[in-house]
Amino acid sequence: MDLTEQDNCGTRMLGDIGLPLDVYVDQVAFIRVVREGLSGRVLQKAVNALRGDRDVFVRLLETDSGNLHRLYKRKALGRAQSEEVLDTLKLYVDAGKVFGDRDSAQEWLHSEVRALNGSQPIDLFDTFAGRKMVRDVLRKIKFGEFS
């Protein structure tokens, strides 16, 4: 079984946005892409693939909706922006893996979750600490750890 087959549920969450699949599972590949800088074109494809969650990227990149398109024209985002976007995309993939399909993952991401103090996971994506909280809850769901 190759990476594509293993990761199908998670990567379908994003479709083909032009990133190598190993970015989602290999820290070295992740760091390499961060250092190179994520292209504006990849950012645009990600935003389009997650069209209902455009505001996540607006908050994440500290811009406004009208200026987001300016980032699409960049050859490469800076390291900090690249890392934020890639980490967020990895979280979408993780949710897709846990829930098995895009629709179920999206539904959960937009639901109030008691383990997140009633917050919607999607509303926590704009900070590292928020993404870590969501990732921790996904891990608990995956492994059936309820307390």
C-alpha positions in Angstrom: 0.0 0.0 0.0 1.5 3.3 -1.0 1.2 6.7 0.7 -1.7 7.7 -1.6 -3.8 4.6 -0.5 -2.9 5.0 3.1 -3.7 8.6 3.3 -6.7 8.8 0.9 -9.3 9.8 3.5 -7.3 12.7 4.8 -5.8 14.0 1.6 -9.2 14.0 -0.2 -10.1 16.7 2.3 -7.9 19.0 0.2 -7.9 17.6 -3.3 -5.0 18.3 -5.5 -3.4 21.6 -4.2 0.1 20.9 -5.5 1.8 19.7 -2.3 3.6 16.4 -2.1 1.7 13.9 0.1 4.7 13.4 2.3 4.3 16.9 3.7 1.3 15.7 5.7 3.1 12.8 7.4 6.9 13.5 7.2 8.3 16.3 9.5 11.4 16.6 7.3 9.3 17.1 4.2 7.2 19.6 6.1 10.2 21.6 7.2 11.7 21.5 3.7 8.5 23.1 2.3 8.4 25.7 5.1 12.0 26.7 4.4 11.3 27.0 0.6 8.2 29.0 1.3 4.7 27.9 0.2 3.8 29.4 -3.1 0.9 31.8 -3.4 -0.6 29.5 -6.0 -0.7 26.6 -3.5 -2.3 28.9 -1.0 -4.9 29.9 -3.6 -5.6 26.2 -4.4 -6.0 25.5 -0.7 -8.4 28.3 -0.1 -10.4 27.3 -3.1 -10.5 23.6 -2.0 -11.7 24.8 1.4 -14.0 27.5 0.0 -16.3 27.5 3.0 -13.4 28.2 5.3 -11.9 31.2 3.6 -12.1 33.2 6.8 -9.7 30.7 8.5 -7.0 31.8 6.1 -7.9 35.5 6.5 -7.4 35.3 10.3 -4.4 33.0 10.0 -2.6 35.3 7.7 -3.7 38.4 9.5 -5.1 40.1 6.4 -8.6 40.9 5.2 -10.7 39.1 2.6 -10.1 41.8 0.0 -6.3 41.5 0.3 -6.0 37.7 0.5 -5.7 37.6 -3.3 -2.5 39.6 -3.1 -0.8 36.7 -1.3 -1.8 34.4 -4.2 0.6 36.4 -6.5 3.6 35.8 -4.3 6.3 33.4 -5.5 6.8 32.2 -1.9 5.3 33.2 1.5 7.6 33.8 4.4 8.5 31.0 6.7 6.1 31.9 9.5 3.1 32.2 7.1 4.2 29.0 5.3 4.4 27.1 8.5 1.0 28.4 9.7 -0.7 27.5 6.5 0.9 24.0 6.2 0.1 23.2 9.9 -3.5 24.2 9.3 -3.7 22.0 6.1 -2.2 19.1 8.1 -5.0 19.6 10.6 -7.6 19.4 7.9 -6.0 16.2 6.7 -5.9 14.8 10.3 -9.6 15.5 10.7 -10.4 13.8 7.4 -8.4 10.7 8.5 -10.2 10.5 11.9 -13.7 11.0 10.4 -13.1 9.0 7.2 -14.6 11.6 4.8 -14.6 15.2 4.0 -18.3 15.9 4.9 -18.1 14.3 8.4 -14.8 16.1 9.1 -16.2 19.4 8.0 -19.4 18.9 10.1 -17.3 18.2 13.2 -14.9 21.2 12.5 -18.0 23.5 12.4 -19.7 22.0 15.5 -19.4 23.2 19.1 -17.2 20.7 20.9 -17.5 20.3 24.7 -13.8 19.2 24.9 -12.9 22.6 23.4 -15.1 24.5 26.0 -17.9 24.7 23.5 -15.8 26.3 20.7 -16.0 25.2 17.1 -12.6 23.6 16.2 -12.5 25.8 13.0 -12.5 28.9 15.2 -9.2 27.8 16.9 -7.2 27.3 13.7 -5.6 30.7 13.7 -3.2 30.1 16.6 -0.7 27.4 17.3 -2.2 26.7 20.7 -5.7 26.4 19.2 -4.5 24.0 16.5 -2.8 21.9 19.2 -6.0 21.8 21.3 -8.0 20.6 18.2 -5.2 18.1 17.3 -5.3 16.7 20.9 -9.1 16.2 20.7 -8.8 14.5 17.3 -6.2 12.1 18.8 -8.5 11.3 21.7 -11.4 10.6 19.3 -9.1 8.4 17.1 -7.9 6.3 20.0 -11.2 6.3 22.0 -9.9 8.2 25.0 -12.8 9.7 26.8 -12.7 11.1 30.3 
